[in-house]
Amino acid sequence: MPATFGVVDLFAGPGGLGEGFSSFRKDGHAPFRIGISVEKEASAHNTLTLRAFLREHQLRYGVLPKEFVDFHSGRMPEPDWATVDARTWKLAREEARRLELGADGTAHEIDRAISRLRRHFDETLLIGGPPCQAYSLVGRARAKGKRDYVPEADERHYLFREYIHVLDRLRPAAFVMENVKGMLSSTVERRLVFEMLMEDLSTLGTGRGHLYELRAIQVEDGRASLREARQSSDFIVRAEEFGVPQRRHRVILIGIRSDLAAGTSRARIDISRVTRTVEDAIGGLPSLRSGISRGEDSADAWREAVTRAAKRLARVHGGKHDGALREAFTRLARRMNDYEPPPRASSELPEAYTRKKDDLLRWLERPALRAIAQHETRGHMAADLGRYLFAAVFGEIHGYSPKAADFPLALSPDHRNWFSGVFNDRFRVQIAHEPSTTVTSHISKDGHYFIHPDPMQCRSLTVREAARLQTFPDDYLFLGNRTQQYVQVGNAVPPFLARQIADLLNAALTARDGTRP
């Protein structure tokens, strides 16, 4: 009988990493079962709990509960899940725990979960990523702007040690730790945080040799394998190399317990050789218009605002300016005359939903669904509609997003730093035939970095579009208000990537007994 690993998921967010591991199957067997997932933020924890409930319900009955399908489609409000399936809801609440690593009582709760996992599973696995705000380049830049900010006092720098404390108590067969690239260069107390992490990991098993052997994921010729890292940058994983429609580059450490590490060099998995694009992921979703945040918000008012912007841009781009842009704006203004703007929200399923042969779409689209959820736009100021329109048309013609210097002076925002280089990418369109840029929690702020590539929609991405770029399946609902939903999506690990890491790790852990090549 193949081994089953009980999984501890720390800093779980809405559950992207856990979704990838729990969804992985090999010859009909699920090697990884979530035993406990830990998240402190309330809305993300609610999302995590609902997903645990759905996962367990499907495991027991083979289908999604009808009440969820109706809730997902917007036909009914969220039910009391305990009345839908009391036993399964109880299990979900035991699995998804709202706890803060390092807080009083958390260690005791995790120790109880560890004891339970050891009784029920052959082996265990630890996954997760400490919050990245203290390590990200944007987060560090913001911190420097705070008058009283003291890096040494920022507890987020040391949350990786909470992960290591659990690692030391659990002693799992393997662990997966994910973080932003900035972790490699972030310093505190005049030391690289990454060096501190490596030092702490090396102390595990002192006196008996290193307890864990660290491995980096290597991609070559359409296959992924594990290797020893020669330098810290070897731990960077590029999500687009795994068929994720997003250029998301993250540090991923994989540790294999020394007594199980003999077969890791033989572990190989096939991965996608096709580069997935924004169009691949969201091109089939219903077209939408943005809202207008100030003044009348109607289809006619939106069309008039976009038409005015297009005519203005056609005039601006005359003479020595880009003729292709002038012609594009002129054509767009004419099209707008007879254009019936799409709605601001739509739950309509894309054409041929679940009937496509594409691997990514087969992962995203779920046959039980009757609707697309969380596909609605937010409002934008009329002035920003002009900037969105310019960026989308520019990207369509030139194949890249415009920088601040590319924008006409007439579109310059009233901000003294606009031409300083600080806001060079303040308005960034996603290019349809390329992977997207990294989806981050900043998408919750205003959407300026995440402009839809279709000029006729003239808007930022919806929660569902961002979720698809992150490869969350369409039946993955994010609870909380829309800002919280965007934050959850932006902070997550792409499940499609996580599932392939699970495949590779399973290959490494079973290769030692000859069950895998």
N, C-alpha and C positions, 0 to 999 in steps of 0.2 A: 504494500500500500504506500503510495507517495506520501512524503511528509507534508504536514500542514503547519504553517508558522503563525503564531498569534502575534499580532502587530500592535505596537504602542506608537501612536501618532501624536507628537508634541507640536505645539504652536500650529495647530492644524488649520486655522483659518476656516474657510467653508468646506475644506476637505479635498482639494485637488490631488494632492499626493496620495492620500488614502484611497480616493476613487480609482486611480490608476492601478494601485496594487490589488485592491479588492476585486476589480473587474477582470483581472488577468486569469485566463484559463489555459491549462496545458492538458491535452488529451481528456477534456471534460472535467478535470480536477482543478479546484481553486486552491493554490498553495498558500495564499495569504488571506487571513481573516482578521479584521480589525477587532482588537480586544478592548482598547480604550483609546479615545481621541480627546485631546485636551486643547481647549481654546478659551480665552478669557473674555473676548468681546461678545456682547450679548447677541447682536444680530447674526454674526458669523456662527455663533454657537447654535442658534435656532436653525440656521441652514444645515449645519452639521447634523443636528439631531433628526431633522426631517429626512435627510439622506440616509442616515443609519436605519431609520424606520422603513423606508422604501426598500433598501437593500435586503433587510431581514425578511420583509414581507414577500419579496420576490423569491428569496431563497426557499421559503416555506411553501408558497402557493404557486410560484411560477409566473405570476402576473402582477402588474401594478394594481393597487386598490382602485376601484371605480371612483371612490370619493376623491382620490388624488387627481385622477384624469379630469374630473369635473372642475375641481379647484384650479388646476393648471390651465384649463381652457377658459376660465373666467365665468363659468356657468353657475358657480356657487362659491360662497365665502369659505375661508379656511375652516375645516371642521375641527372638532375636538378629536385628535387622533386616538386618544385613549378609548373613545367609544367606537372607533372603526376597528381596532384590533388591540385590545388592552394588553395582551401578553407581549406582542411585538413592540408596542410603544414603551413598555416597561424595560425591555431589553435595549431599545434605542437610547433611552435616558441613562441606562447604566453604562452604555458604551461612550456616548458623547457627553463629556463632563465640562462644565464651565468652571475652570480652575485657573489660577494664575501661578505659573512656575515661580518658585521662590517665596510665595506667600505662606503664612502659617496654615498648617493642616494639609497643604497640597501634597507634600511628600508622603504623608500617611495614606492618603487616598490612592496615590500611585503605587505605593507598596502593596496595598490590598489588591489592586488590579494585577500587579505582577504575580502575586501568590496565586490568584485565580488562573492566570494564563499558564503558569507552570503546571497546574493540575490538568488543564484541558488540552494543551497543545504539545506536539513533539518538540518544537523549538520556538524561539521568539525572534522578533525583528523590531528594531527601533528606527522610525523615520521622523522627519520633520525639519524645520528650519527656523532658527531664532529670528525674531523680527529684524528687518533689515534697515530700518530708518537711520540708525546710527552709522551704518556702513556705506549707504548709498551716496553717490557723489552729490545728488541734490540735497539729501538730508544733511550732509556735512556742510554744504554751502549755507544752508539755512541756519544751522547751529552756530556757525561763525558770526552770523548777523545778530545773534542774541547777546545783549550786553553782558549778562551775568552767566553766560554758558561756560561750564567747566567740564571738559570731556571726561576727566577722571571720575566725576560725580554722576555721569550719565549711566544709569544701571543697564541700559540697553546694550552697552558695549560688552557686558559680561553675561548676557543671557545664554550664550553658548555653554557656559559652565553649568547652568541648570540642566541642559541637555546631557552634558557629560556626567553629572551626578546620577541621572537616571540610567545612563549607559552603564555606569559602574555597578549600580544595584541590579540591573536586569541581566547583564552579561549575555546579550542576545547572540544568535548565530551571526548576525550581520547588522550593520546600521547604514542609513542613508541620511546625510546632512546636506541641506540645500541653503544657499545664500546668494546675495548679489555679488557681482565681481568686485565691488568696492571693498569687500571684506579683505581682499588680498593686499590692499594698499592703506587701509584705515589704520591709524595709530592712536594709541592712548598710553599715557605714562612713558612717552617716547619710545614705545615698542610697537611693532606691527601686531595687530590683533591676531592675524593668521599665525604668526609665530607662537603667540601665547596659546592658541588653540592646539597647535601641533605639540607643544610642550605638555599640555594637560593630557592629551591623548596618549602620549608616550609614557606617562606615569602609571597608566592602567596596567596591572599585571607585573609591576616592578618586583624583581627577585625571581621571576619565572620566565623572563623574556617578555617582549611586547605581547599584549593580549590580542591586539588587532593588527592586521596587515592592511594598510591603506592602498586603495586602487583608484585609478582615474579611468574614465570612460573614453575609449579611443574609437574613432570612426574612420573606416578605410574601405573603399571599394564596395559600398553598400552593406557593410557589416559593422556591428559594434562589438567591442571586446573590452576586457579589463586589463590594465597594465599598471606597472609601478610608475609613479610620477617622478620625472627628473627635475621638474621645477613647479612652482605653485600654479603657474598658468595652465599646466596640463589638466588641472581639475575643472577648467571652464568647459561647460557643455553648451553647444549651440543648438537650440531647439529646432531651428529650420532644417537641420540635418536629419531630423527624425520625423519629417513630414508635418511639423507644426507650422501653420501659416503665419509665422511671427518670428522676427529676429530677436529672440530672447536668449541672452547669454548669461548663464548663472554658474556659480561654483557649486559643484556637487561632489561631495566626498563619499566614497563607499569604503566601509571597513568590514573585513571578513575575519571572524575569529580564527586565531592561528591554527587551531586544531581542525578547521574546516577549509583552510585556504589552499590546499594542495592542488585542487582542480581548477582554480580560477583562470589560469593561463589558457585552458582549453575551451573556456566558455565563449561561444560566438552566437550572435543572433543576426538575422537579416533585418534590415531596416529599409525604409522607403528611399528610393533613388530619385524620386520626383520632388521638386521644390514646390510646395503648396503656397498659394497666393491669397491675397485678400478676396479676390473675385471667387476663388474656389470655395472659400468658407462662407461668405455672406452675399455673394452675387445673386443667389436665388431667393433671398428673403424679400418680402413685399417692399415696394418703394414707399417712402414716407417723405413728408415735408417737415421742416422744423416749425416750431412755434415762434411767435414774436413776443418777446418778454416785456416790452413796453409799448403801450398803445393797443390798438385793435388787433386781435389775433383771430384771423379768419383766412380761408383759402384765398379769397380775393385780395385781402390786404397783403398776404405773403407774396402772391404772384406780382402784385404791383411793386412791392419792395425789391424783389429779385429783378424784375424788368428794369426798374430805374437803375439799379446797380449795374446791370449788363450794358445798358445804353451809355452810362457814364464811363464805364471801362472801355467801351468801344471808341469813345471820343479821346480818352486819355492815351490809348495805344495807337495814335496816328503818327504820321510823319516818320521820324527816325526810329520810333519804337517798334516793338515786335509786331510785324504785320500779321502773323499767324494768330496771335492773341486777339488783335483787332477784329479779324474776320470771325473768329470763334465767338466773341462776345456779340457781334452783330447778328450772327445766325441764332444764337441763344435768345436774344431779345425778340427776334421774329417768332421763334417757336413758342415763346411765352404768351403770345397774343391769343393762340387757340389752345393753350395748354390747360388741362384740367388737373390742378394740383392734387397729389395723392393725400390721403389722410395723415394725421399725426401719429396714429397707432393702427396696427393691424395684427390680427391673430391668424390670418389665413395661411394655411400650409403651402409651402412651395410646390410647384408643379412636379409631378412624378416623385413625391415625397416617399422616401424609403425604397424606391425602385431603381436607384442608381448603383452602378458597380464600383464607384470610386470608394477606396478604403476610408478616406477621411469622412465622407458624407455618410457612409454606412455606420461609422462611429457616432456621428453627430445626430443623425435622424433616428427617431425611435418609433416603431410601428404602432404602439398603443396610443399615441397622442392624437388628439383631434384639433389641435391648435398650436400656434407658436406663442410663447409667453414672453412678457417683458420686452416687447419690441415696440416701444413708443419713444417719441423724441422729446427733448426739452426745448425750452424757448431760448432764442438768441436776440440780442439787440439788432436793430436794422443795420447799424453800421458794421456789425460783425458779419452779417449776411453778405455784404459786399466783399469782405476779406475772405470768407469761406468760398464764395463764388470764384474769386480770383485764384485762390490756391488750388481749387479743384480743376479749373480750366488749365491753369499753368501746368499742373501735374499730368493732366491728360495729354497735353501737347509735348511737353519736354521729358516726361518720364521720371521726374524727381520733384520734390516739394520745394517751393520757393523759399529763399532766405529773406530776411527783412529788407535787404538792399534791392531785391527783385520787385518789391511791392511799389506801385505808383505812390507818389507823394500824397495824392488825394486820399489814399487809404491809410496813411500813417496814423496810428492811434496817438492820442494826446498824452504821450509818455516820454519823458526826457531821455530814457535809456533805450528808446527804440533803435537808434542808430549806433549804439555803443558796442553792440555785439552780445550784450547780456541776453537780449531777447531775439537772437538771430533765428530761432526756431519757434517763435511764439505762436505762429499759426502753421500747423503741419498737416498736410493732406496725406492720407494713406494711398499709396499707388496701387491701382487695381491688379496689375500683373506682377506684383512683387509681394513677398511676405511683408506683413505690417511691421512697423517699429514696435518696440517693447510696450506692451500694455501694462501700465502702472496704475497705482491708486490715484494718481493725479487726474485721471479721467473723471474723477468725481467732482473736480473743481469747476471746470467750464467747458471742456471738450475741445479747446483750441488746438491741442496736440493731436486730436483724433478726428479729423475732418473726413467725411465720407467721400470716396473718389468720384461719385456721380454728381456733376454740376447741377443737374436738374432736380436733385434732392436738397442741395445746399444746406447741409446740417452736419452735426457731429454724430458719432456712433451711438446706437442704443445699447442698453445693457445686454440684450441678446446678441447683438453683433460683437461686442467686446468679449462676451462669453464664448462665442464660436471661435474667435481668433485665439482664445485661450484653450480651445478644444473641450469645453464643457458640453456634454450632450444636451439636447434640447429639453429633456425631461428633468434637467437640473434646475430647480427653482432657488433663487436667492431671496431670503426673507429680509424684512426691514424696509426702510424707505429707500428711494432710488439712489440717494447719495451713498448709503450704506451698501447697497447692492454693487455699485461701481467699485467701491473700496474693496469689497470681498473679491470681486473678479480680478482686479488689478494686483492684489497681493498673493494670488494663488499660484501653484505650480500647475502647468498644463497637464490634465489627466492623460492625454494621448501620449505625451512624453513619459509620464510616470509609469504607464502600463508597459512601455518598452523597457524601462529600467527594471521593472519587476520581472520581465521575461529574462533579461540578462542576469539578474541576480539569482533567479531560480536556476538558470543554467549553471552558474558558478557553484551554487550550493549542492547541486545534484551530480555535477560532473565527477566528483570524487569517488562515487560508487559505480561509475560506468553507465548511469542511466541517461547521460547526455554526452555527445561527442566532445 
